[in-house]
Structures are given as C-alpha cells and as structure tokens.
Amino acid sequence: MGRCDPNGTRMRIMRKGWTGLRGTLAMAAGLTATACGDSTGLDVIDDGLVLDMAIVAADAALEDVGTWGQSFGFRAGHSGGRTGGRGLPGGRHGTGEELSGTHSETFYDANGVEQEAYDELTTASIHYESEVSGDVARDNWSANIYRLRDMTVTGLEGEETHRTRNGTGEEDITRSRTVEEDGSVRSSHMVGSFTYTNVVVPAPGSETRYPISGTITRTMSATIVNGPNGDETRAAVITITFDGDETANIVVNGEEMEIDLTTREGRFPLRRRGGNRGG
C-alpha cells in the first residue's frame, strides 16, 4: 500500500462538499490508522502526537463554549437559512486569523412542527448545522482547522433558563505544527469525529457562564509522514465532561486532565487537575 497523503483526504473532502464530508472523516480516522505505520491506542499523555490531539480537542471545546455563551445570530421572525459568518477562533478565547464559515437553522415548536421563523416564546428546538474553517494558534502549537457540526438545541420554549445540546461533528486538521523546547518541529495531519451528549448550557445572560453538565466524545487520528522517525500514526479517544465551573474534565486515552475554560486568548488550555487557572 502506498504512503498516505496528509492533504489528499481534505482535498477530496472539499471537492465533495457538505454531503461528501459526512462520514468521510470518521472513516478516514480508522483508515489512516491502518494505512500509515503502526497505530496503538496510547494511554500516556507524554506522547507528542497524542498531546497535540488533546490540544485540538480543548481548543474546539473553548470554541464551543465561547459560541454557546452568545445569543443566537438571528432575531425573532428570522427564517434561518445558510448565511456567512465570521468570528475569532475559539470563540472568545481564540487567536490567529478569523474563522470563516456558514450555518443553517430549522425551527420547531413543542409538537415538533417546523416553523417558518424563530419565535422567542414558541420555538422549542432548533436544528443547527455549521461549517467553519481557519487558522488557530495556542502558545507553541498552530494549525488550520475545518469543522462541521450538526446539532439539535432543545429547551427553548417560553422563558428559558437552560438549553440542551446534542449532536455530532467531523473535523480535518491540517498544518498542525508544534515547536518543542529544543526547537524541533512536529508537523502532522489529524482527522476526527465527535459527539455532543446532553450538554446543558445556561441561557445567554445567566449568572452561570459555563456548561452545567454533559459530555463531548472525540475519536481522532494523527499522522506524521516522512518525519524523523518515518511515518507515524496515533489514535486517541477523548472525553470532555462539564460540571458547571470554570474547568472541564478531559480524559485522553485514559489519562485525566483539565481544560481551563478561562484560558486567555492563544494560551495553552490544558492543565493537571487542580492546577493554576488562566494560563
């Protein structure tokens, strides 16, 4: 079998568009692991590629939290539809160039009947799809991201206090670049899929800022082609759990850490459990 092209998967994805991507990245995560060198489910975080995947997962979670804390990007009476949008990578927390993307919404009442437009009192749920891409950077790590999210938001009817999010997503991470303390550079390509399960988020304007409960589960694969040690591939299963405070628990191949949800723009978001905040 020939060597994997770290850019080939994404080129095929971009040509196929939204429909072609659904399922392609999740499949690629499994195929890459078998096609490029040995793949082992490492359970230690001191492996560089596994740590890079943990950073990607943490940065994506900060992007989510930053977005979830904002009001919807439409007003009552707005009928949804695909529109262009721009924002900083990582929501309020990111750095680098602006992300670009599109989104579409479909509104439903409490009986599951589709509505022509959003209504602040009668809309009970929203089916939300988004596509986003752009450059991100955190301390000594940087990358270009491409993510799709397909999410259902419930709990909106009446005077809401919380919203619950469930859904799935897929991602393609190119030009991932980590500069080590000795000046060496690790470059890789990652693909992954993720699932949101019952993530309960306070309504915008609430005193509580962070998700109350719920999980994000990620399956990822990272590949180095023609590196100092030849072709290398690692796989990771990553689970992020929210509990209402300024940290989220993250388990990477069985290794437990925290994501600091107060992380300043562009700074490293991971820390040991009980470590200092705001890195």
BELPEQUI-V433599 format. One record per pair of residues at least 24 apart in sequence whose C-alpha atoms are under 8 Angstrom apart, sorted by the first residue. I is the first residue (numbers start at 0). J is the second residue. If there is no record, write none. Layout:
I/J, I/J
//
This chain:
0/34, 2/34, 2/35, 2/224, 3/31, 3/34, 3/35, 3/224, 4/224, 5/173, 5/187, 5/188, 5/222, 5/223, 5/224, 6/173, 6/188, 9/171, 20/169, 21/169, 22/169, 24/169, 24/170, 24/171, 24/190, 24/191, 24/192, 25/169, 25/190, 25/191, 25/192, 25/218, 27/190, 27/191, 28/190, 28/191, 28/218, 28/219, 28/220, 29/220, 31/220, 31/222, 31/232, 32/220, 32/232, 32/233, 32/234, 35/222, 35/230, 35/231, 35/232, 36/230, 36/231, 36/232, 37/231, 37/232, 38/231, 38/232, 38/233, 38/234, 39/233, 39/234, 40/233, 40/234, 40/235, 40/252, 41/233, 41/234, 41/235, 41/252, 42/251, 42/252, 42/253, 42/254, 43/252, 43/253, 43/254, 44/251, 44/254, 48/187, 48/221, 48/233, 49/221, 49/233, 49/234, 49/235, 49/251, 51/140, 51/177, 52/189, 52/219, 52/220, 52/221, 52/235, 53/237, 53/251, 54/267, 54/268, 54/269, 56/217, 56/237, 57/258, 57/268, 57/269, 58/89, 58/93, 58/268, 59/89, 60/89, 61/89, 61/90, 61/92, 61/93, 61/260, 62/88, 62/89, 62/90, 62/91, 62/92, 62/93, 63/89, 63/90, 64/90, 64/209, 64/210, 64/260, 65/89, 65/90, 65/91, 65/92, 66/90, 66/91, 67/200, 67/203, 68/200, 68/201, 68/202, 68/203, 68/208, 68/209, 69/203, 70/203, 74/117, 75/116, 75/117, 75/118, 75/119, 76/116, 76/117, 76/118, 77/116, 77/117, 78/104, 78/105, 78/115, 78/116, 78/117, 79/103, 79/104, 79/105, 79/116, 79/117, 80/104, 80/105, 88/133, 88/134, 88/135, 89/135, 91/264, 92/261, 92/262, 92/263, 92/264, 92/265, 93/135, 93/136, 93/137, 93/263, 93/264, 93/265, 94/135, 94/136, 94/137, 94/264, 94/265, 95/134, 95/135, 95/136, 95/265, 96/133, 96/134, 96/135, 97/133, 97/134, 98/131, 98/132, 98/133, 98/134, 99/131, 99/132, 99/133, 100/129, 100/130, 100/131, 100/132, 101/129, 101/130, 101/131, 102/127, 102/128, 102/129, 102/130, 103/127, 103/128, 103/129, 104/128, 108/156, 109/156, 119/155, 119/156, 119/157, 120/155, 120/156, 120/157, 120/158, 121/155, 121/156, 121/157, 122/155, 122/156, 123/153, 123/154, 123/155, 123/156, 124/151, 124/152, 124/153, 124/154, 124/155, 124/156, 125/151, 125/152, 125/153, 126/150, 126/151, 126/152, 127/151, 127/152, 136/265, 137/264, 137/265, 137/266, 137/267, 138/265, 138/266, 138/267, 139/177, 139/178, 139/179, 140/175, 140/176, 140/177, 140/178, 141/174, 141/175, 141/176, 141/177, 142/172, 142/173, 142/174, 142/175, 142/176, 143/172, 143/173, 143/174, 143/175, 144/170, 144/171, 144/172, 144/173, 145/170, 145/171, 145/172, 146/170, 146/171, 159/202, 160/201, 160/202, 160/205, 161/199, 161/200, 161/201, 161/202, 162/199, 162/200, 162/201, 162/202, 163/197, 163/198, 163/199, 163/200, 164/195, 164/196, 164/197, 164/198, 164/199, 164/200, 165/194, 165/195, 165/196, 165/197, 165/198, 166/194, 166/195, 166/196, 167/192, 167/193, 167/194, 167/195, 168/192, 168/193, 168/194, 169/193, 186/223, 187/221, 187/222, 187/223, 187/224, 188/221, 188/222, 188/223, 189/219, 189/220, 189/221, 189/222, 190/219, 190/220, 190/221, 191/217, 191/218, 191/219, 191/220, 192/217, 192/218, 192/219, 193/217, 193/218, 198/241, 207/243, 208/243, 209/243, 209/244, 209/245, 210/241, 210/242, 210/243, 210/244, 211/241, 211/242, 211/243, 211/244, 212/240, 212/241, 212/242, 212/243, 213/240, 213/241, 213/242, 214/238, 214/239, 214/240, 214/241, 215/239, 215/240
//
